[in-house]
Amino acid sequence: MESNVQNVNFTPSTKKRRTWPLIVGILGGIVLLIVVIIGGALWMTNASAKVATDFMNSIISHNITHAYELVSPELKEGKDEASFEEFVQGDSVFSKANHYEISGREVQNNVAQITGIVSTSDAQTYDISIVLEKSSGNWLVSGWDIR
């Protein structure tokens, strides 16, 4: 009787599979996705943050004319530039402001809230929240809250 048994080689392959390129590729993709998300969020809020910074820098440098130009028509209602300047000069924070730094930003539709810290010449710091509204394609300051 003849045997139909064949010899089969069960020796493991000496080829090693390298998983590190796959792991590095996945991690790189995740990092890229995070960068794109954060970059997109900063890009979307950049215009409103720039206006808030421009407004505060105008207050700090006593360029009241420019600061007034950045205020929304609704906030200007009934107030001319002279009364705005009088307000700024009489305000305990705005009149002494010497530094502004953004600490956060949030934009929903056509309303932005930029939070920051204002330092004054008498070494005090205050939290400020500047609200902006987008009107006719431009961001304008529609209010603020200083604490």
KOLZA-419803 format. One record per atom (N, C-alpha, C, O): residue number from 0; atom name; y, z, x. Coordinates in nm, 2 decimals. Example, Ala and Ser with C-alpha at 12.3 -4.5 7.8 and 13.67 -1.06 7.14 Angstrom:
resi,name,Y,Z,X
0,N,-0.57,0.78,1.32 $
0,CA,-0.45,0.78,1.23 $
0,C,-0.33,0.78,1.32 $
0,O,-0.33,0.85,1.42 $
1,N,-0.22,0.71,1.28 $
1,CA,-0.11,0.71,1.37 $
1,C,0.00,0.79,1.29 $
1,O,0.11,0.80,1.34 $
***
This chain:
resi,name,Y,Z,X
0,N,-0.11,0.00,0.08 $
0,CA,0.00,0.00,0.00 $
0,C,0.12,0.00,0.09 $
0,O,0.14,0.08,0.18 $
1,N,0.21,-0.08,0.05 $
1,CA,0.33,-0.09,0.13 $
1,C,0.44,-0.01,0.07 $
1,O,0.45,0.01,-0.05 $
2,N,0.52,0.05,0.16 $
2,CA,0.63,0.14,0.12 $
2,C,0.76,0.06,0.11 $
2,O,0.80,-0.02,0.20 $
3,N,0.83,0.08,0.00 $
3,CA,0.97,0.01,-0.02 $
3,C,1.08,0.10,0.03 $
3,O,1.19,0.09,-0.02 $
4,N,1.06,0.19,0.11 $
4,CA,1.16,0.28,0.16 $
4,C,1.24,0.22,0.27 $
4,O,1.18,0.16,0.37 $
5,N,1.37,0.22,0.26 $
5,CA,1.46,0.17,0.36 $
5,C,1.53,0.28,0.43 $
5,O,1.56,0.38,0.37 $
6,N,1.56,0.26,0.55 $
6,CA,1.64,0.36,0.62 $
6,C,1.78,0.34,0.59 $
6,O,1.84,0.24,0.60 $
7,N,1.84,0.45,0.55 $
7,CA,1.98,0.46,0.51 $
7,C,2.05,0.55,0.61 $
7,O,2.01,0.66,0.64 $
8,N,2.17,0.50,0.66 $
8,CA,2.24,0.58,0.76 $
8,C,2.34,0.67,0.69 $
8,O,2.43,0.62,0.62 $
9,N,2.32,0.80,0.70 $
9,CA,2.41,0.90,0.63 $
9,C,2.51,0.96,0.73 $
9,O,2.56,1.07,0.71 $
10,N,2.53,0.90,0.84 $
10,CA,2.62,0.95,0.94 $
10,C,2.77,0.93,0.89 $
10,O,2.80,0.82,0.85 $
11,N,2.84,1.04,0.89 $
11,CA,2.98,1.03,0.84 $
11,C,3.06,0.93,0.92 $
11,O,3.04,0.92,1.04 $
12,N,3.16,0.87,0.86 $
12,CA,3.25,0.78,0.93 $
12,C,3.33,0.85,1.03 $
12,O,3.38,0.96,1.00 $
13,N,3.36,0.79,1.14 $
13,CA,3.44,0.85,1.24 $
13,C,3.59,0.82,1.22 $
13,O,3.68,0.87,1.29 $
14,N,3.62,0.74,1.11 $
14,CA,3.76,0.71,1.08 $
14,C,3.82,0.83,1.01 $
14,O,3.76,0.88,0.92 $
15,N,3.93,0.87,1.06 $
15,CA,4.00,0.99,1.00 $
15,C,4.11,0.93,0.91 $
15,O,4.19,0.85,0.95 $
16,N,4.12,0.99,0.79 $
16,CA,4.23,0.95,0.70 $
16,C,4.35,1.04,0.73 $
16,O,4.33,1.16,0.74 $
17,N,4.46,0.98,0.74 $
17,CA,4.58,1.05,0.77 $
17,C,4.66,1.07,0.65 $
17,O,4.70,0.97,0.58 $
18,N,4.68,1.19,0.61 $
18,CA,4.75,1.22,0.48 $
18,C,4.90,1.25,0.51 $
18,O,4.98,1.25,0.41 $
19,N,4.93,1.28,0.63 $
19,CA,5.07,1.32,0.66 $
19,C,5.17,1.21,0.62 $
19,O,5.28,1.24,0.57 $
20,N,5.14,1.08,0.64 $
20,CA,5.24,0.98,0.60 $
20,C,5.26,0.98,0.45 $
20,O,5.38,0.96,0.40 $
21,N,5.16,1.01,0.37 $
21,CA,5.17,1.01,0.23 $
21,C,5.26,1.14,0.19 $
21,O,5.35,1.13,0.10 $
22,N,5.23,1.25,0.25 $
22,CA,5.31,1.37,0.23 $
22,C,5.46,1.35,0.26 $
22,O,5.55,1.39,0.19 $
23,N,5.48,1.29,0.38 $
23,CA,5.62,1.27,0.43 $
23,C,5.69,1.17,0.33 $
23,O,5.81,1.19,0.30 $
24,N,5.62,1.07,0.28 $
24,CA,5.68,0.98,0.19 $
24,C,5.71,1.04,0.06 $
24,O,5.82,1.01,0.00 $
25,N,5.63,1.13,0.01 $
25,CA,5.66,1.20,-0.12 $
25,C,5.77,1.29,-0.10 $
25,O,5.87,1.29,-0.19 $
26,N,5.78,1.37,0.00 $
26,CA,5.89,1.46,0.03 $
26,C,6.02,1.38,0.05 $
26,O,6.12,1.43,0.00 $
27,N,6.01,1.27,0.12 $
27,CA,6.13,1.19,0.14 $
27,C,6.18,1.14,0.01 $
27,O,6.30,1.13,-0.02 $
28,N,6.09,1.10,-0.08 $
28,CA,6.13,1.05,-0.21 $
28,C,6.20,1.16,-0.30 $
28,O,6.30,1.13,-0.37 $
29,N,6.15,1.28,-0.29 $
29,CA,6.20,1.39,-0.36 $
29,C,6.34,1.42,-0.31 $
29,O,6.44,1.44,-0.39 $
30,N,6.36,1.43,-0.18 $
30,CA,6.49,1.45,-0.12 $
30,C,6.59,1.34,-0.16 $
30,O,6.70,1.38,-0.19 $
31,N,6.55,1.22,-0.15 $
31,CA,6.64,1.11,-0.19 $
31,C,6.68,1.12,-0.34 $
31,O,6.80,1.10,-0.37 $
32,N,6.59,1.16,-0.43 $
32,CA,6.62,1.18,-0.57 $
32,C,6.72,1.29,-0.59 $
32,O,6.82,1.27,-0.66 $
33,N,6.71,1.40,-0.52 $
33,CA,6.80,1.51,-0.53 $
33,C,6.94,1.47,-0.48 $
33,O,7.04,1.50,-0.54 $
34,N,6.94,1.40,-0.37 $
34,CA,7.07,1.35,-0.31 $
34,C,7.14,1.25,-0.41 $
34,O,7.26,1.26,-0.43 $
35,N,7.07,1.17,-0.47 $
35,CA,7.12,1.07,-0.57 $
35,C,7.18,1.15,-0.69 $
35,O,7.29,1.12,-0.74 $
36,N,7.11,1.25,-0.74 $
36,CA,7.15,1.32,-0.86 $
36,C,7.28,1.40,-0.82 $
36,O,7.37,1.40,-0.90 $
37,N,7.28,1.47,-0.71 $
37,CA,7.40,1.55,-0.67 $
37,C,7.51,1.46,-0.64 $
37,O,7.62,1.48,-0.69 $
38,N,7.49,1.35,-0.57 $
38,CA,7.59,1.25,-0.54 $
38,C,7.65,1.19,-0.67 $
38,O,7.78,1.18,-0.68 $
39,N,7.57,1.16,-0.76 $
39,CA,7.62,1.11,-0.89 $
39,C,7.70,1.21,-0.97 $
39,O,7.80,1.17,-1.02 $
40,N,7.66,1.33,-0.97 $
40,CA,7.74,1.43,-1.04 $
40,C,7.87,1.45,-0.97 $
40,O,7.97,1.47,-1.04 $
41,N,7.87,1.46,-0.84 $
41,CA,8.00,1.47,-0.77 $
41,C,8.09,1.35,-0.79 $
41,O,8.21,1.37,-0.81 $
42,N,8.03,1.23,-0.79 $
42,CA,8.11,1.11,-0.81 $
42,C,8.17,1.11,-0.95 $
42,O,8.29,1.07,-0.97 $
43,N,8.09,1.15,-1.05 $
43,CA,8.14,1.15,-1.19 $
43,C,8.25,1.25,-1.21 $
43,O,8.34,1.23,-1.30 $
44,N,8.25,1.36,-1.14 $
44,CA,8.36,1.47,-1.16 $
44,C,8.47,1.46,-1.05 $
44,O,8.56,1.53,-1.06 $
45,N,8.46,1.36,-0.96 $
45,CA,8.55,1.36,-0.85 $
45,C,8.70,1.33,-0.90 $
45,O,8.79,1.39,-0.85 $
46,N,8.72,1.24,-0.99 $
46,CA,8.85,1.20,-1.04 $
46,C,8.92,1.32,-1.10 $
46,O,9.04,1.34,-1.07 $
47,N,8.85,1.39,-1.18 $
47,CA,8.92,1.51,-1.25 $
47,C,8.95,1.62,-1.15 $
47,O,9.05,1.68,-1.15 $
48,N,8.86,1.64,-1.05 $
48,CA,8.88,1.74,-0.95 $
48,C,9.00,1.70,-0.86 $
48,O,9.07,1.79,-0.82 $
49,N,9.01,1.57,-0.83 $
49,CA,9.12,1.52,-0.75 $
49,C,9.26,1.55,-0.82 $
49,O,9.35,1.59,-0.76 $
50,N,9.26,1.53,-0.95 $
50,CA,9.39,1.55,-1.03 $
50,C,9.42,1.70,-1.03 $
50,O,9.53,1.74,-1.01 $
51,N,9.32,1.79,-1.05 $
51,CA,9.34,1.93,-1.05 $
51,C,9.39,1.98,-0.91 $
51,O,9.48,2.06,-0.90 $
52,N,9.33,1.93,-0.81 $
52,CA,9.38,1.96,-0.67 $
52,C,9.52,1.91,-0.65 $
52,O,9.60,1.98,-0.59 $
53,N,9.54,1.79,-0.69 $
53,CA,9.68,1.73,-0.67 $
53,C,9.78,1.81,-0.75 $
53,O,9.89,1.84,-0.70 $
54,N,9.75,1.86,-0.87 $
54,CA,9.84,1.94,-0.95 $
54,C,9.87,2.07,-0.88 $
54,O,9.98,2.11,-0.86 $
55,N,9.76,2.14,-0.83 $
55,CA,9.78,2.27,-0.76 $
55,C,9.86,2.25,-0.63 $
55,O,9.94,2.33,-0.59 $
56,N,9.83,2.14,-0.55 $
56,CA,9.90,2.12,-0.43 $
56,C,10.04,2.09,-0.45 $
56,O,10.13,2.12,-0.37 $
57,N,10.07,2.02,-0.57 $
57,CA,10.21,2.00,-0.60 $
57,C,10.28,2.13,-0.64 $
57,O,10.40,2.15,-0.60 $
58,N,10.22,2.22,-0.71 $
58,CA,10.27,2.35,-0.74 $
58,C,10.30,2.43,-0.61 $
58,O,10.41,2.48,-0.59 $
59,N,10.20,2.42,-0.52 $
59,CA,10.21,2.50,-0.39 $
59,C,10.33,2.44,-0.30 $
59,O,10.40,2.52,-0.24 $
60,N,10.34,2.31,-0.30 $
60,CA,10.45,2.25,-0.22 $
60,C,10.58,2.24,-0.29 $
60,O,10.68,2.18,-0.24 $
61,N,10.59,2.30,-0.41 $
61,CA,10.71,2.30,-0.49 $
61,C,10.76,2.16,-0.53 $
61,O,10.88,2.14,-0.56 $
62,N,10.66,2.07,-0.55 $
62,CA,10.69,1.94,-0.59 $
62,C,10.67,1.94,-0.75 $
62,O,10.57,1.88,-0.80 $
63,N,10.76,2.00,-0.82 $
63,CA,10.75,2.02,-0.96 $
63,C,10.75,1.89,-1.04 $
63,O,10.68,1.88,-1.14 $
64,N,10.82,1.79,-0.99 $
64,CA,10.83,1.66,-1.05 $
64,C,10.69,1.60,-1.06 $
64,O,10.65,1.55,-1.17 $
65,N,10.62,1.60,-0.95 $
65,CA,10.48,1.55,-0.95 $
65,C,10.39,1.63,-1.03 $
65,O,10.30,1.57,-1.11 $
66,N,10.39,1.76,-1.02 $
66,CA,10.30,1.85,-1.11 $
66,C,10.33,1.82,-1.25 $
66,O,10.23,1.81,-1.33 $
67,N,10.45,1.80,-1.29 $
67,CA,10.49,1.78,-1.43 $
67,C,10.43,1.64,-1.48 $
67,O,10.39,1.62,-1.59 $
68,N,10.43,1.54,-1.39 $
68,CA,10.37,1.41,-1.42 $
68,C,10.23,1.42,-1.45 $
68,O,10.17,1.33,-1.52 $
69,N,10.16,1.52,-1.40 $
69,CA,10.01,1.53,-1.41 $
69,C,9.98,1.61,-1.54 $
69,O,9.86,1.63,-1.57 $
70,N,10.07,1.66,-1.61 $
70,CA,10.05,1.74,-1.73 $
70,C,10.04,1.64,-1.85 $
70,O,10.12,1.55,-1.86 $
71,N,9.95,1.68,-1.95 $
71,CA,9.93,1.59,-2.06 $
71,C,10.05,1.60,-2.16 $
71,O,10.13,1.69,-2.16 $
72,N,10.07,1.49,-2.23 $
72,CA,10.19,1.48,-2.33 $
72,C,10.18,1.60,-2.43 $
72,O,10.29,1.65,-2.47 $
73,N,10.06,1.64,-2.47 $
73,CA,10.05,1.75,-2.56 $
73,C,10.10,1.88,-2.50 $
73,O,10.17,1.96,-2.57 $
74,N,10.08,1.90,-2.37 $
74,CA,10.12,2.03,-2.31 $
74,C,10.27,2.02,-2.28 $
74,O,10.34,2.12,-2.28 $
75,N,10.32,1.90,-2.26 $
75,CA,10.47,1.88,-2.24 $
75,C,10.55,1.89,-2.36 $
75,O,10.67,1.92,-2.36 $
76,N,10.48,1.88,-2.48 $
76,CA,10.55,1.88,-2.61 $
76,C,10.66,1.99,-2.62 $
76,O,10.62,2.11,-2.61 $
77,N,10.78,1.95,-2.63 $
77,CA,10.89,2.05,-2.65 $
77,C,10.94,2.11,-2.52 $
77,O,11.02,2.20,-2.52 $
78,N,10.88,2.07,-2.41 $
78,CA,10.92,2.12,-2.28 $
78,C,10.96,2.01,-2.18 $
78,O,10.88,1.92,-2.16 $
79,N,11.08,2.01,-2.13 $
79,CA,11.12,1.91,-2.03 $
79,C,11.08,1.96,-1.89 $
79,O,11.03,2.07,-1.88 $
80,N,11.11,1.88,-1.80 $
80,CA,11.07,1.91,-1.66 $
80,C,11.14,2.04,-1.61 $
80,O,11.08,2.12,-1.54 $
81,N,11.27,2.06,-1.65 $
81,CA,11.34,2.18,-1.61 $
81,C,11.28,2.30,-1.66 $
81,O,11.27,2.40,-1.59 $
82,N,11.23,2.30,-1.79 $
82,CA,11.17,2.42,-1.84 $
82,C,11.03,2.44,-1.78 $
82,O,10.99,2.56,-1.76 $
83,N,10.96,2.34,-1.74 $
83,CA,10.84,2.35,-1.67 $
83,C,10.86,2.41,-1.53 $
83,O,10.79,2.50,-1.49 $
84,N,10.97,2.37,-1.46 $
84,CA,11.00,2.42,-1.33 $
84,C,11.04,2.57,-1.35 $
84,O,11.00,2.65,-1.26 $
85,N,11.11,2.61,-1.45 $
85,CA,11.15,2.75,-1.48 $
85,C,11.02,2.83,-1.50 $
85,O,11.01,2.94,-1.45 $
86,N,10.93,2.78,-1.57 $
86,CA,10.80,2.85,-1.59 $
86,C,10.73,2.87,-1.46 $
86,O,10.68,2.98,-1.44 $
87,N,10.72,2.77,-1.38 $
87,CA,10.64,2.78,-1.26 $
87,C,10.71,2.88,-1.16 $
87,O,10.64,2.96,-1.10 $
88,N,10.84,2.87,-1.15 $
88,CA,10.91,2.97,-1.07 $
88,C,10.91,3.11,-1.12 $
88,O,10.91,3.20,-1.04 $
89,N,10.89,3.13,-1.25 $
89,CA,10.88,3.26,-1.30 $
89,C,10.74,3.32,-1.31 $
89,O,10.72,3.44,-1.34 $
90,N,10.64,3.23,-1.29 $
90,CA,10.50,3.28,-1.30 $
90,C,10.46,3.35,-1.17 $
90,O,10.49,3.31,-1.06 $
91,N,10.40,3.47,-1.19 $
91,CA,10.36,3.55,-1.08 $
91,C,10.26,3.49,-0.98 $
91,O,10.26,3.53,-0.87 $
92,N,10.18,3.40,-1.03 $
92,CA,10.08,3.34,-0.94 $
92,C,10.14,3.20,-0.89 $
92,O,10.14,3.18,-0.77 $
93,N,10.18,3.11,-0.98 $
93,CA,10.23,2.98,-0.94 $
93,C,10.34,2.99,-0.84 $
93,O,10.35,2.91,-0.75 $
94,N,10.43,3.09,-0.86 $
94,CA,10.55,3.10,-0.77 $
94,C,10.52,3.14,-0.63 $
94,O,10.59,3.11,-0.54 $
95,N,10.40,3.20,-0.61 $
95,CA,10.36,3.25,-0.48 $
95,C,10.24,3.18,-0.43 $
95,O,10.19,3.22,-0.32 $
96,N,10.19,3.08,-0.50 $
96,CA,10.06,3.01,-0.46 $
96,C,10.08,2.95,-0.32 $
96,O,10.18,2.88,-0.30 $
97,N,9.98,2.97,-0.23 $
97,CA,9.99,2.90,-0.10 $
97,C,9.86,2.83,-0.06 $
97,O,9.85,2.77,0.04 $
98,N,9.76,2.85,-0.15 $
98,CA,9.63,2.78,-0.12 $
98,C,9.55,2.77,-0.24 $
98,O,9.55,2.86,-0.33 $
99,N,9.48,2.66,-0.26 $
99,CA,9.39,2.64,-0.37 $
99,C,9.26,2.58,-0.32 $
99,O,9.26,2.49,-0.24 $
100,N,9.15,2.62,-0.38 $
100,CA,9.02,2.57,-0.34 $
100,C,8.93,2.56,-0.47 $
100,O,8.92,2.66,-0.55 $
101,N,8.87,2.45,-0.48 $
101,CA,8.78,2.43,-0.60 $
101,C,8.65,2.51,-0.57 $
101,O,8.59,2.51,-0.46 $
102,N,8.60,2.57,-0.68 $
102,CA,8.47,2.64,-0.67 $
102,C,8.37,2.59,-0.77 $
102,O,8.25,2.62,-0.75 $
103,N,8.41,2.51,-0.86 $
103,CA,8.32,2.45,-0.96 $
103,C,8.38,2.34,-1.04 $
103,O,8.50,2.34,-1.05 $
104,N,8.30,2.26,-1.11 $
104,CA,8.35,2.16,-1.19 $
104,C,8.25,2.12,-1.30 $
104,O,8.13,2.13,-1.28 $
105,N,8.30,2.09,-1.42 $
105,CA,8.21,2.05,-1.53 $
105,C,8.29,1.95,-1.61 $
105,O,8.40,1.97,-1.65 $
106,N,8.22,1.84,-1.64 $
106,CA,8.28,1.74,-1.72 $
106,C,8.18,1.71,-1.84 $
106,O,8.06,1.68,-1.82 $
107,N,8.24,1.70,-1.96 $
107,CA,8.17,1.66,-2.08 $
107,C,8.26,1.57,-2.15 $
107,O,8.37,1.60,-2.20 $
108,N,8.21,1.45,-2.16 $
108,CA,8.28,1.34,-2.23 $
108,C,8.42,1.32,-2.16 $
108,O,8.42,1.29,-2.04 $
109,N,8.53,1.34,-2.23 $
109,CA,8.66,1.32,-2.17 $
109,C,8.73,1.45,-2.15 $
109,O,8.86,1.46,-2.14 $
110,N,8.66,1.56,-2.13 $
110,CA,8.72,1.69,-2.10 $
110,C,8.65,1.75,-1.97 $
110,O,8.53,1.75,-1.96 $
111,N,8.73,1.79,-1.88 $
111,CA,8.68,1.85,-1.75 $
111,C,8.74,1.99,-1.74 $
111,O,8.85,2.02,-1.78 $
112,N,8.66,2.08,-1.68 $
112,CA,8.70,2.21,-1.65 $
112,C,8.68,2.23,-1.50 $
112,O,8.56,2.23,-1.45 $
113,N,8.78,2.24,-1.42 $
113,CA,8.77,2.26,-1.28 $
113,C,8.81,2.41,-1.25 $
113,O,8.92,2.45,-1.28 $
114,N,8.72,2.48,-1.19 $
114,CA,8.74,2.62,-1.16 $
114,C,8.77,2.63,-1.01 $
114,O,8.72,2.55,-0.93 $
115,N,8.85,2.73,-0.97 $
115,CA,8.89,2.74,-0.83 $
115,C,8.95,2.88,-0.81 $
115,O,8.95,2.97,-0.89 $
116,N,9.00,2.89,-0.68 $
116,CA,9.06,3.02,-0.64 $
116,C,9.20,2.98,-0.58 $
116,O,9.21,2.89,-0.50 $
117,N,9.30,3.06,-0.63 $
117,CA,9.43,3.04,-0.58 $
117,C,9.47,3.17,-0.50 $
117,O,9.44,3.28,-0.54 $
118,N,9.52,3.14,-0.38 $
118,CA,9.56,3.25,-0.29 $
118,C,9.72,3.25,-0.30 $
118,O,9.78,3.14,-0.31 $
119,N,9.77,3.36,-0.29 $
119,CA,9.92,3.37,-0.29 $
119,C,9.98,3.43,-0.16 $
119,O,9.90,3.48,-0.08 $
120,N,10.11,3.42,-0.15 $
120,CA,10.17,3.46,-0.02 $
120,C,10.17,3.61,-0.01 $
120,O,10.19,3.66,0.10 $
121,N,10.14,3.69,-0.11 $
121,CA,10.13,3.83,-0.10 $
121,C,9.98,3.88,-0.08 $
121,O,9.94,3.99,-0.12 $
122,N,9.90,3.78,-0.03 $
122,CA,9.76,3.81,0.00 $
122,C,9.67,3.84,-0.12 $
122,O,9.57,3.91,-0.10 $
123,N,9.70,3.80,-0.24 $
123,CA,9.62,3.82,-0.36 $
123,C,9.54,3.69,-0.38 $
123,O,9.58,3.58,-0.34 $
124,N,9.43,3.70,-0.45 $
124,CA,9.35,3.58,-0.49 $
124,C,9.33,3.59,-0.64 $
124,O,9.31,3.70,-0.70 $
125,N,9.33,3.48,-0.70 $
125,CA,9.31,3.47,-0.85 $
125,C,9.21,3.36,-0.88 $
125,O,9.21,3.25,-0.82 $
126,N,9.13,3.38,-0.98 $
126,CA,9.04,3.27,-1.03 $
126,C,9.13,3.19,-1.13 $
126,O,9.20,3.24,-1.21 $
127,N,9.11,3.06,-1.12 $
127,CA,9.18,2.97,-1.21 $
127,C,9.09,2.87,-1.27 $
127,O,9.00,2.82,-1.20 $
128,N,9.11,2.84,-1.39 $
128,CA,9.03,2.73,-1.46 $
128,C,9.13,2.63,-1.51 $
128,O,9.22,2.67,-1.59 $
129,N,9.12,2.51,-1.46 $
129,CA,9.22,2.41,-1.50 $
129,C,9.14,2.31,-1.59 $
129,O,9.03,2.26,-1.56 $
130,N,9.19,2.29,-1.71 $
130,CA,9.13,2.20,-1.81 $
130,C,9.21,2.07,-1.81 $
130,O,9.33,2.06,-1.81 $
131,N,9.13,1.96,-1.80 $
131,CA,9.19,1.83,-1.80 $
131,C,9.13,1.74,-1.91 $
131,O,9.01,1.76,-1.94 $
132,N,9.21,1.65,-1.96 $
132,CA,9.16,1.56,-2.06 $
132,C,9.18,1.41,-2.01 $
132,O,9.29,1.39,-1.95 $
133,N,9.09,1.33,-2.04 $
133,CA,9.10,1.19,-2.00 $
133,C,9.17,1.11,-2.11 $
133,O,9.12,1.11,-2.22 $
134,N,9.29,1.06,-2.08 $
134,CA,9.36,0.99,-2.19 $
134,C,9.41,0.85,-2.13 $
134,O,9.47,0.85,-2.02 $
135,N,9.37,0.74,-2.20 $
135,CA,9.41,0.61,-2.15 $
135,C,9.36,0.59,-2.01 $
135,O,9.43,0.52,-1.93 $
136,N,9.24,0.64,-1.97 $
136,CA,9.18,0.62,-1.84 $
136,C,9.23,0.71,-1.73 $
136,O,9.18,0.70,-1.62 $
137,N,9.32,0.80,-1.77 $
137,CA,9.38,0.89,-1.67 $
137,C,9.35,1.04,-1.70 $
137,O,9.35,1.08,-1.82 $
138,N,9.31,1.11,-1.60 $
138,CA,9.29,1.26,-1.62 $
138,C,9.43,1.33,-1.61 $
138,O,9.50,1.30,-1.52 $
139,N,9.46,1.41,-1.71 $
139,CA,9.58,1.49,-1.71 $
139,C,9.55,1.64,-1.74 $
139,O,9.46,1.67,-1.82 $
140,N,9.63,1.72,-1.68 $
140,CA,9.61,1.87,-1.70 $
140,C,9.65,1.90,-1.85 $
140,O,9.77,1.88,-1.89 $
141,N,9.56,1.96,-1.92 $
141,CA,9.60,2.00,-2.06 $
141,C,9.60,2.15,-2.08 $
141,O,9.63,2.20,-2.19 $
142,N,9.58,2.23,-1.97 $
142,CA,9.59,2.37,-1.98 $
142,C,9.53,2.44,-1.85 $
142,O,9.46,2.37,-1.77 $
143,N,9.55,2.57,-1.84 $
143,CA,9.49,2.65,-1.73 $
143,C,9.48,2.79,-1.78 $
143,O,9.55,2.84,-1.87 $
144,N,9.39,2.86,-1.71 $
144,CA,9.38,3.01,-1.73 $
144,C,9.36,3.07,-1.60 $
144,O,9.28,3.04,-1.52 $
145,N,9.45,3.17,-1.57 $
145,CA,9.45,3.24,-1.44 $
145,C,9.41,3.38,-1.47 $
145,O,9.46,3.45,-1.56 $
146,N,9.31,3.43,-1.39 $
146,CA,9.26,3.57,-1.40 $
146,C,9.26,3.64,-1.27 $
146,O,9.23,3.75,-1.26 $
***
